[in-house]
């Protein structure tokens, strides 16, 4: 597939919108940034689907924050850094844990439905947290409660202009600076140049690259891929977090997550023989950090020749389980399973992209005019293994910081983006067009089989060869969202496999069968990638004219 792949169909006209600040993404990071920025600037927020079709919306566990004794930001810092397996950026973690409590209190003003008993907020416990510190809403419906409240606040209480079903094809750059994004409307097929002095990337993760994932279908890594094309530094792509307890039943698109909060409330893991096994691997038992739990599960299933282990909550009160975990119980009921009376088959499932677009402590990427926040960003807070429920917190804290930085930044930008003209090349007519859906299945199968939870050098090399062959075979005439998504997923898949092959050690969520030990001497460092300047093609979108 040669570049530039962005082209206009003959006779097609381009719409144009102009903002001070353009926000891409409709989850917690995007909505928080947009609401904050709109207090001062003209803000447009574009989301690829709808506000109830985001990874934030599906979040169950909650948001971790040290809201008061016996907890403290210092304790939260220690837990985060210990889980991160030597790769956390400690300054970024300090920002996260120190600013987190205030951001969560502010969120509670917008979303008053956080769970309380007698007026006191209820705190849940999750893996590798030394105290209960996870606030939740609607039991395990935290994501939908928070998303709905933030979307309502953006719609009703702010001046943000909201656009749904707007797929971002690519970022617009001029002289190395980001000046907005080109989008494709998924309802009417219209193309729009969204010009902005500042663009905030909050496009979420990329779980769909692995096919079996807790993420929604829209999580195809578009943000990381387009930032990479625009010349931004990206890093840590090998650190893909697999959640220990995805529901292990065949044939699901988005895998039902069984929240870690269940183990926090006392549920056990049992192997095929019905034995609890976690305490043999870690004194914290079922509440060890996620990477430790996943390794233990893989050892057990390999030893037993089984596909999954079981989550056992049958000793917990049935009525209480229903009240505390309404989403999980309803999801399981759809599969004819009952948490209160049955062992639930669970296996690791792709859940979270730790790596992403490199940012500083203010969410600035290495491309001027481009910020990133949330799962798409790599702030360094998660190291090599994210602590449960730190991700919604990261979106809140760093989007707030981006907004505070904008106040110093937007007005000082020299370029008048309104006057830029982009002239897109016309699409070449291809003799045949590849089947994007079939290519996507090929990609996800090979990622799951060769670049999945446990990796090996020979398989990673084979994956890279297959990915290369797939990329060269593809040929598209007319491009639509499935084709653009596929190219983004191929970009990410290839970079993930490259980074995973390079890191010949096991650290955090990156497990290498052929290098089972951690290697601090060589590898206590990040792998950072940047598209070489000569491949970047300034003017990927054609000629830029200033009028
Ligand atoms: C969960 O509820 O187990 C997921 C929480 C997270 O990934 O942070």
Boltz pocket constraint, residues with backbone or C-beta under 6 A from the ligand:
constraints:
  - pocket:
      binder: B
      contacts: [[A, 59], [A, 60], [A, 61], [A, 62], [A, 258], [A, 259], [A, 260], [A, 261], [A, 352], [A, 387], [A, 388], [A, 389], [A, 390], [A, 391]]
      max_distance: 6.0
